[in-house]
Amino acid sequence: MREQKMKMRSSLHKETAGVAMLAAAGVLQVAARRAPAFGEWYATTVYPWIVGIYGRICGIFPFSVVEILLYIGVLWLVLFTVSHIRRAALRLETVRGAVGAWFSAACLLLGLLAFLYTACCGVNYYRRPFSGYLELEVRDSTVEELTALCEYLTGKVNETVDTAAYSQAWNAVGQQAMAGLGERYPQLSGYYPKPKPLAVPWILSVQQLSGVYSPFTVEANYNRAMTDYNIPHAICHELSHLRGFMREDEANFIGYLACIGSENPSFRYSGYLTGWVYAGNALASQDREAYHELYGQLNGQTQAHLAANNAFWNRYEGKVAEVANQMNDTYLKINSQPEGVKSYGRMVDLMLAYYRE
């Protein structure tokens, strides 16, 4: 009887804690959505402390903490389910206890995840965008202007072409590149945890993702299996989220600036080639002939890299990728990015504005 009361008390504590964290997450979300100044204040005052403390703690580990927690969570779920199914088969009281235990654990976990997501990510969607700090004229551009940008990027790609293979040293270089960009733009200054490759990159590949920011552990994770030239930009892209800039198009642009400003040739090449791909795709939709002409001007090594990149992602096309893309689209729209996955195209407008500067 005493043991049963202790279990009931423990379940009540879990449920109370879960509800409290859900309520806190809800308050933060409402404040961010209803009070325009709150998101900016939070991103520049509270969030840097989260990165500096929580990010440093998770950064101690050389592996992706969120990836390991995912595997542990799946294993725990299986063992928890099997254990309670066996007990539930014995008597009705055990069935009730199993349902109660499930509900309490689910409530606590849901509350914790909701709070961590909101505190370490969700509120930042309502801060001032990075482009708002820049003196750039972001406007509609002509095809001629877009062609000029592509010509410039073609020259830079050929000038910086690099064939170095992926190296773990790129993690530190990525930190340095972002720190260097922070000297130019104070909004990007601060502590950057070491970016981490996933031990099982298939998890990202099958979703057609080059990287992911984990708000639950404040980590920048990337896909080490993809074509090498993608990795430096992906590292800087994910690290930009640790400065509170959550928009994917702006993270792409920040990653571009960090890479082309790096002293590392692999990073400069990654930045210029990634920019070429985005701008080139935009040009192809407007002037296919001009696109093919510029593609033909790329050096042979770069053309081989682009072909390898297409072959890599083509291997993972399928239903899972479609579902992941739809989920990402819905996620962006929920977080006040009405363009959804199309918001990635804004990077071209930012590059054009930067090129005109």
C-alpha positions in Angstrom: 0.0 0.0 0.0 2.8 2.4 0.9 4.7 1.6 -2.3 1.5 2.3 -4.3 1.1 5.7 -2.6 4.7 6.5 -3.4 4.2 5.6 -7.0 1.1 7.8 -7.2 2.9 10.7 -5.6 5.8 10.3 -8.0 3.4 10.2 -11.0 1.7 13.4 -9.7 5.0 15.2 -9.4 5.9 14.2 -13.0 2.6 15.4 -14.3 2.8 18.7 -12.3 6.3 19.4 -13.6 5.3 18.6 -17.2 2.3 20.9 -17.0 4.4 23.6 -15.5 7.0 23.5 -18.3 4.2 23.4 -20.9 2.7 26.5 -19.3 6.1 28.2 -19.3 6.7 27.4 -22.9 3.2 28.7 -23.8 3.9 32.0 -21.9 7.1 32.5 -23.8 5.5 31.8 -27.2 2.6 34.2 -26.5 5.0 36.9 -25.4 7.2 36.4 -28.5 4.3 36.5 -30.9 2.3 39.4 -29.2 5.1 41.7 -28.0 7.4 42.6 -30.9 10.3 43.8 -28.7 10.3 40.6 -26.5 11.9 38.3 -29.1 14.7 40.8 -29.8 15.3 41.3 -26.0 15.3 37.6 -25.4 17.6 36.7 -28.3 20.2 39.4 -27.2 19.9 39.1 -23.5 18.7 35.7 -22.3 19.7 33.3 -25.2 23.4 34.1 -25.1 23.5 32.9 -21.5 21.8 29.7 -22.6 24.4 29.1 -25.3 27.3 30.1 -23.0 26.3 27.8 -20.2 24.1 25.0 -21.6 26.0 25.0 -24.9 29.3 24.7 -23.1 28.1 21.8 -21.0 27.0 19.8 -24.1 30.0 21.0 -25.9 32.3 19.1 -23.5 31.3 15.9 -25.2 33.1 15.1 -28.5 30.0 13.4 -30.0 26.5 14.7 -30.7 24.6 14.6 -27.4 21.2 14.8 -29.0 22.0 11.9 -31.3 23.0 9.7 -28.4 20.0 10.8 -26.4 17.8 9.8 -29.4 19.2 6.3 -29.4 18.9 6.0 -25.6 15.3 7.3 -25.8 14.3 4.8 -28.4 15.9 1.9 -26.4 14.2 3.1 -23.2 10.8 3.4 -24.9 11.1 -0.2 -26.1 12.2 -1.6 -22.7 9.6 0.5 -20.9 6.8 -0.8 -23.2 7.9 -4.4 -23.0 8.2 -4.2 -19.2 4.7 -2.8 -18.7 3.1 -5.1 -21.2 4.4 -8.1 -19.3 3.1 -6.6 -16.0 -0.2 -5.7 -17.5 -0.7 -9.3 -18.6 -0.8 -10.3 -14.9 -3.8 -8.4 -13.5 -6.1 -5.4 -14.1 -4.5 -3.3 -11.4 -1.2 -3.5 -13.2 -2.8 -2.4 -16.4 -4.1 0.8 -14.7 -0.6 1.3 -13.2 1.0 0.9 -16.6 -1.3 3.4 -18.2 -0.7 5.8 -15.4 3.1 5.4 -15.7 2.9 6.0 -19.4 0.8 9.1 -19.0 3.1 10.6 -16.3 6.3 9.9 -18.3 4.8 11.3 -21.5 3.6 14.4 -19.7 7.0 15.1 -18.2 8.8 14.4 -21.5 6.4 16.5 -23.5 6.7 19.4 -21.1 10.5 19.3 -21.0 10.9 19.1 -24.8 8.4 21.9 -25.3 10.2 24.2 -22.9 13.7 23.4 -24.2 12.5 24.0 -27.8 10.8 27.3 -26.9 13.6 28.6 -24.7 16.5 27.6 -27.0 14.8 28.2 -30.4 11.2 29.1 -30.7 11.3 32.6 -29.3 14.2 33.5 -31.5 12.0 33.3 -34.6 10.4 36.5 -33.5 13.6 38.6 -33.1 14.8 41.2 -35.6 16.2 39.4 -38.7 19.9 39.6 -39.4 19.3 41.6 -42.6 17.7 44.2 -40.4 21.1 45.1 -39.0 22.7 45.5 -42.4 22.7 48.5 -44.6 21.8 46.5 -47.6 19.2 47.4 -50.3 17.2 44.2 -50.6 14.9 44.7 -53.6 13.7 43.0 -56.7 16.6 42.6 -59.2 16.7 42.3 -63.0 17.9 39.2 -64.8 21.0 41.2 -65.9 21.9 41.9 -62.2 21.4 38.2 -61.4 23.6 37.2 -64.4 26.3 39.6 -63.2 26.2 38.0 -59.7 26.6 34.5 -61.3 29.5 35.7 -63.4 31.2 37.1 -60.4 30.6 33.8 -58.4 31.8 31.7 -61.4 35.1 33.6 -61.3 35.5 33.2 -57.6 34.7 29.5 -57.7 37.4 29.0 -60.3 39.8 31.1 -58.3 39.3 29.2 -55.1 38.7 25.7 -56.3 39.8 23.3 -53.6 39.9 19.5 -53.6 40.8 18.9 -50.0 38.9 16.0 -48.4 36.7 16.5 -45.3 38.7 17.0 -42.1 37.6 17.1 -38.4 39.8 20.2 -38.3 37.0 22.0 -40.2 35.0 22.1 -37.0 37.5 24.5 -35.4 37.9 26.4 -38.7 34.1 26.9 -38.7 34.2 28.3 -35.2 37.0 30.7 -36.2 35.1 31.7 -39.4 32.0 32.6 -37.3 34.1 34.4 -34.7 35.8 36.4 -37.4 32.4 37.4 -38.9 31.4 38.4 -35.4 34.2 41.0 -35.3 32.5 42.6 -38.4 28.9 42.2 -37.2 28.5 42.4 -33.4 25.2 40.6 -33.6 27.3 37.4 -34.5 29.9 37.8 -31.8 30.0 35.4 -28.8 30.7 31.9 -27.8 30.4 29.1 -30.5 30.3 25.5 -29.4 32.2 23.0 -31.6 30.0 21.8 -34.5 29.5 18.0 -34.5 29.1 15.5 -37.3 26.4 12.8 -36.7 27.8 9.3 -36.1 25.0 8.0 -38.3 24.6 10.6 -41.0 21.9 8.5 -42.8 19.4 10.1 -40.4 20.0 13.4 -42.1 20.6 12.1 -45.6 17.3 10.3 -45.8 15.6 13.6 -44.9 17.7 15.5 -47.5 19.3 17.6 -44.8 22.8 18.9 -44.7 22.7 19.8 -41.0 20.4 20.5 -38.1 20.4 22.7 -35.0 19.3 20.9 -31.8 17.5 23.2 -29.4 17.3 20.4 -26.9 21.1 20.3 -26.5 22.1 23.6 -28.1 24.3 21.9 -30.7 25.2 22.5 -34.3 25.1 19.1 -36.1 26.0 18.4 -39.7 25.9 15.6 -42.3 29.5 14.4 -42.8 28.5 11.9 -45.5 27.5 14.5 -48.1 29.8 15.9 -50.8 32.8 17.6 -49.1 32.3 21.1 -50.5 28.9 21.3 -48.7 30.3 20.7 -45.2 32.0 24.1 -44.4 28.9 26.1 -45.4 26.7 23.6 -43.5 28.9 24.1 -40.4 28.6 27.9 -40.5 24.9 27.7 -41.3 24.1 25.7 -38.3 26.4 27.8 -36.0 24.5 30.9 -37.1 21.5 29.5 -35.3 23.5 29.7 -32.0 23.4 33.4 -32.3 19.6 33.3 -32.4 19.1 33.8 -36.1 16.7 31.0 -37.0 15.5 31.9 -40.5 16.9 29.4 -42.9 17.5 31.9 -45.7 19.4 34.2 -43.4 21.4 31.3 -41.9 22.4 30.4 -45.5 23.5 34.0 -46.1 25.4 34.2 -42.8 27.1 30.9 -43.7 28.0 32.3 -47.1 29.6 35.4 -45.5 31.5 33.4 -42.9 32.9 31.0 -45.5 34.0 33.6 -48.1 35.6 35.6 -45.3 37.6 32.6 -44.0 41.3 32.2 -44.4 40.8 28.5 -45.1 40.6 27.8 -48.9 38.1 24.9 -48.4 35.7 27.3 -46.6 36.1 30.0 -49.3 35.4 27.5 -52.0 32.4 26.1 -50.2 31.0 29.6 -49.7 31.4 30.7 -53.3 30.2 27.4 -54.8 27.1 27.2 -52.5 26.3 30.8 -53.5 26.8 29.9 -57.1 24.3 27.0 -56.8 21.6 29.2 -55.2 22.1 32.0 -57.7 22.6 29.6 -60.6 19.3 27.9 -59.9 17.6 31.3 -59.8 19.2 32.2 -63.1 18.2 28.9 -64.7 14.6 29.6 -63.9 14.9 33.0 -65.8 17.5 32.4 -68.5 18.4 28.8 -69.1 20.8 29.6 -71.9 22.8 32.0 -69.7 22.9 29.4 -67.0 24.3 26.7 -69.2 26.9 29.2 -70.6 28.1 30.0 -67.1 28.1 26.3 -66.0 30.4 25.6 -69.0 32.8 28.2 -67.7 33.3 26.3 -64.4 36.5 24.3 -64.1 36.3 20.5 -64.5 36.9 19.8 -60.8 33.9 21.9 -59.8 31.7 20.3 -62.4 32.7 16.9 -60.9 31.9 18.1 -57.4 28.4 19.3 -58.5 27.8 16.0 -60.3 28.9 14.0 -57.2 26.6 16.2 -55.1 23.6 15.5 -57.3 24.3 11.8 -57.3 24.6 11.7 -53.5 21.2 13.4 -52.9 19.5 11.5 -55.7 20.2 8.3 -53.7 17.9 9.4 -50.9 15.0 10.7 -52.9 11.8 8.9 -52.0 8.7 9.0 -49.7 10.7 9.7 -46.6 12.3 12.8 -48.2 8.9 14.0 -49.4 7.4 13.6 -45.9 10.4 15.3 -44.3 10.2 18.2 -46.8 6.5 18.6 -46.0 7.1 18.5 -42.3 9.9 21.2 -42.7 7.6 23.3 -44.7 4.9 23.1 -42.1 7.4 23.8 -39.3 8.6 27.0 -41.0 5.1 28.3 -41.5 4.1 27.6 -37.9 7.1 29.7 -36.9 6.0 32.7 -38.9 7.9 32.0 -42.1 4.9 32.0 -44.5 7.1 31.2 -47.5 7.8 27.8 -46.0 10.6 26.0 -47.8 10.5 28.6 -50.5 12.0 31.1 -48.0 15.4 29.6 -48.8 15.2 31.6 -52.1 15.6 34.9 -50.2 19.3 34.1 -49.9 19.7 35.1 -53.5 18.2 38.5 -52.8 20.6 39.0 -49.9 23.6 38.0 -52.0 22.5 40.4 -54.8 22.2 43.2 -52.2 25.6 42.4 -50.8 27.1 42.2 -54.3 25.7 45.6 -55.1 27.2 47.1 -52.0 
